[in-house]
Amino acid sequence: MSAKGSYITVGENIHCTRIRMTAGKFVETDARGKSCLVFKHEGQADRLPLPTAYTASDDWQNGKVRHVAAAIWQGMHGSAEERAAGERYIAAMAKEQENAGAWFLDLNVDEFSMEVTEKIAAVEWAVALIQRSAGVPLSIDSSDSRILEAGLAACDKSKGKPLVNSVSLERAAMIPIAAKAGARVIAGATGSERMPEGVEERLANIRLLMKRLAAEGFAAEDIFLDPLVMPVSVNTEGPGLVLEAIRAMRAEHGPKVHFAPGLSNVSFGLPKRPTINQVFAKLCLEAGCDGGIVDPAQINDRVLAALDLGSGSNALARDLLLGKDEYGMGWIGACRDAQG
């Protein structure tokens, strides 16, 4: 494992679904109509020209650009100058997360292209670049076994065991792939046919999955449990169910297993998401969860240690997450009031 802090952070940012708003501070358009992404590389201001295919897309017309995908595209297909800028962009993202305390860097290229061969080329390119840029292992995130295999094969094991995001009863075919690659796994509580609805169903699914993982030779310390976090905006009881599941899973599976739920899912659709995410991470930590898939700049040892859940917006977020704010109206109203 990396010699990072005690909180096991899986950096979530290098995903081809990630967007920047075209009217935001990260996108500039010059007088000629040429647009670029603005970023910092090694402390210096830098720019990544955007491919025409991205500025001519429906996403762009709707005020968005998939910035990670654009950087990978330029890094693979652009001119010499554009390729170099694409490499610097992804390298800067990797290094920023490592410097913030990430134990793993999660990579997902599933939305890079419609073509599997292009996605495989993208994951191989990105893995090689990220490993030259950062000293921590990768987490390969894909719903396609071919992309997962290619990503794992490209991983440099000297950086540490890679992580597979994720396996489950639904994704049982991913288990032998992860075992063959000598990888660690995020073990999700999804059932073989549907999402679990309550705590007991989550526990039952994980129990069956743990048996399969043990049969494939996975040690407890190489398993990262994911009780499945859903948006509190959809179900205000959901976060409480996750907290209960974490306590039960920790008690049942012991101190050696880890956790890596997608914590930021909890705030989807709500304002001031970082505050909700941080408060939820703290509540999960207190329940026995030692890590998560998060933005490491927002959630890390230092942030969690300093977080006071008893006052201000943190207390409001806590009430929201513990089901004490029906339909989240108290949180939404407070956010509107704060905006004036």
HUCOR-V503322 format. One record per residue. N is the residue number from 1. RES is the residue in three letters. D_LAST is the distance of its C-alpha to the last C-alpha in whole Angstrom. Layout:
# HUCOR-V503322
N;RES;D_LAST, N;RES;D_LAST
This chain:
# HUCOR-V503322
1;MET;46, 2;SER;44, 3;ALA;44, 4;LYS;40, 5;GLY;38, 6;SER;39, 7;TYR;36, 8;ILE;37, 9;THR;35, 10;VAL;36, 11;GLY;34, 12;GLU;32, 13;ASN;31, 14;ILE;34, 15;HIS;34, 16;CYS;35, 17;THR;32, 18;ARG;29, 19;ILE;27, 20;ARG;25, 21;MET;23, 22;THR;25, 23;ALA;22, 24;GLY;21, 25;LYS;22, 26;PHE;25, 27;VAL;27, 28;GLU;29, 29;THR;31, 30;ASP;33, 31;ALA;35, 32;ARG;37, 33;GLY;35, 34;LYS;36, 35;SER;33, 36;CYS;33, 37;LEU;31, 38;VAL;30, 39;PHE;31, 40;LYS;32, 41;HIS;36, 42;GLU;38, 43;GLY;35, 44;GLN;35, 45;ALA;33, 46;ASP;35, 47;ARG;35, 48;LEU;36, 49;PRO;37, 50;LEU;36, 51;PRO;39, 52;THR;39, 53;ALA;39, 54;TYR;36, 55;THR;34, 56;ALA;36, 57;SER;35, 58;ASP;33, 59;ASP;31, 60;TRP;30, 61;GLN;30, 62;ASN;27, 63;GLY;25, 64;LYS;27, 65;VAL;29, 66;ARG;31, 67;HIS;31, 68;VAL;34, 69;ALA;36, 70;ALA;36, 71;ALA;37, 72;ILE;40, 73;TRP;41, 74;GLN;41, 75;GLY;43, 76;MET;46, 77;HIS;46, 78;GLY;45, 79;SER;47, 80;ALA;48, 81;GLU;45, 82;GLU;43, 83;ARG;44, 84;ALA;44, 85;ALA;40, 86;GLY;40, 87;GLU;42, 88;ARG;39, 89;TYR;36, 90;ILE;37, 91;ALA;39, 92;ALA;36, 93;MET;34, 94;ALA;37, 95;LYS;37, 96;GLU;33, 97;GLN;33, 98;GLU;37, 99;ASN;36, 100;ALA;33, 101;GLY;35, 102;ALA;36, 103;TRP;39, 104;PHE;40, 105;LEU;38, 106;ASP;37, 107;LEU;39, 108;ASN;38, 109;VAL;40, 110;ASP;40, 111;GLU;38, 112;PHE;40, 113;SER;42, 114;MET;44, 115;GLU;47, 116;VAL;48, 117;THR;50, 118;GLU;47, 119;LYS;45, 120;ILE;48, 121;ALA;49, 122;ALA;45, 123;VAL;45, 124;GLU;48, 125;TRP;47, 126;ALA;43, 127;VAL;45, 128;ALA;47, 129;LEU;45, 130;ILE;42, 131;GLN;45, 132;ARG;46, 133;SER;43, 134;ALA;42, 135;GLY;44, 136;VAL;43, 137;PRO;44, 138;LEU;43, 139;SER;41, 140;ILE;43, 141;ASP;40, 142;SER;42, 143;SER;43, 144;ASP;46, 145;SER;49, 146;ARG;51, 147;ILE;47, 148;LEU;47, 149;GLU;51, 150;ALA;51, 151;GLY;48, 152;LEU;49, 153;ALA;53, 154;ALA;51, 155;CYS;49, 156;ASP;51, 157;LYS;52, 158;SER;52, 159;LYS;49, 160;GLY;49, 161;LYS;49, 162;PRO;46, 163;LEU;44, 164;VAL;44, 165;ASN;41, 166;SER;42, 167;VAL;45, 168;SER;45, 169;LEU;48, 170;GLU;46, 171;ARG;47, 172;ALA;50, 173;ALA;52, 174;MET;50, 175;ILE;51, 176;PRO;54, 177;ILE;53, 178;ALA;51, 179;ALA;54, 180;LYS;56, 181;ALA;54, 182;GLY;53, 183;ALA;50, 184;ARG;47, 185;VAL;45, 186;ILE;42, 187;ALA;43, 188;GLY;41, 189;ALA;41, 190;THR;42, 191;GLY;45, 192;SER;48, 193;GLU;46, 194;ARG;43, 195;MET;40, 196;PRO;40, 197;GLU;38, 198;GLY;39, 199;VAL;40, 200;GLU;43, 201;GLU;43, 202;ARG;42, 203;LEU;44, 204;ALA;47, 205;ASN;46, 206;ILE;46, 207;ARG;49, 208;LEU;51, 209;LEU;49, 210;MET;50, 211;LYS;54, 212;ARG;54, 213;LEU;52, 214;ALA;55, 215;ALA;58, 216;GLU;57, 217;GLY;57, 218;PHE;53, 219;ALA;53, 220;ALA;50, 221;GLU;48, 222;ASP;48, 223;ILE;46, 224;PHE;42, 225;LEU;41, 226;ASP;38, 227;PRO;38, 228;LEU;35, 229;VAL;31, 230;MET;30, 231;PRO;26, 232;VAL;25, 233;SER;23, 234;VAL;26, 235;ASN;28, 236;THR;26, 237;GLU;29, 238;GLY;30, 239;PRO;29, 240;GLY;31, 241;LEU;34, 242;VAL;34, 243;LEU;34, 244;GLU;37, 245;ALA;38, 246;ILE;38, 247;ARG;40, 248;ALA;42, 249;MET;43, 250;ARG;43, 251;ALA;46, 252;GLU;48, 253;HIS;48, 254;GLY;48, 255;PRO;47, 256;LYS;48, 257;VAL;46, 258;HIS;42, 259;PHE;39, 260;ALA;37, 261;PRO;35, 262;GLY;32, 263;LEU;29, 264;SER;26, 265;ASN;27, 266;VAL;25, 267;SER;22, 268;PHE;23, 269;GLY;20, 270;LEU;17, 271;PRO;14, 272;LYS;15, 273;ARG;18, 274;PRO;20, 275;THR;19, 276;ILE;20, 277;ASN;23, 278;GLN;24, 279;VAL;24, 280;PHE;26, 281;ALA;28, 282;LYS;29, 283;LEU;29, 284;CYS;32, 285;LEU;33, 286;GLU;34, 287;ALA;36, 288;GLY;38, 289;CYS;37, 290;ASP;37, 291;GLY;36, 292;GLY;34, 293;ILE;33, 294;VAL;30, 295;ASP;28, 296;PRO;30, 297;ALA;28, 298;GLN;25, 299;ILE;28, 300;ASN;31, 301;ASP;33, 302;ARG;31, 303;VAL;27, 304;LEU;29, 305;ALA;31, 306;ALA;28, 307;LEU;25, 308;ASP;24, 309;LEU;24, 310;GLY;24, 311;SER;20, 312;GLY;17, 313;SER;15, 314;ASN;19, 315;ALA;20, 316;LEU;18, 317;ALA;19, 318;ARG;23, 319;ASP;22, 320;LEU;21, 321;LEU;24, 322;LEU;27, 323;GLY;26, 324;LYS;24, 325;ASP;21, 326;GLU;23, 327;TYR;22, 328;GLY;19, 329;MET;17, 330;GLY;16, 331;TRP;15, 332;ILE;13, 333;GLY;11, 334;ALA;10, 335;CYS;9, 336;ARG;7, 337;ASP;5, 338;ALA;5, 339;GLN;4, 340;GLY;0
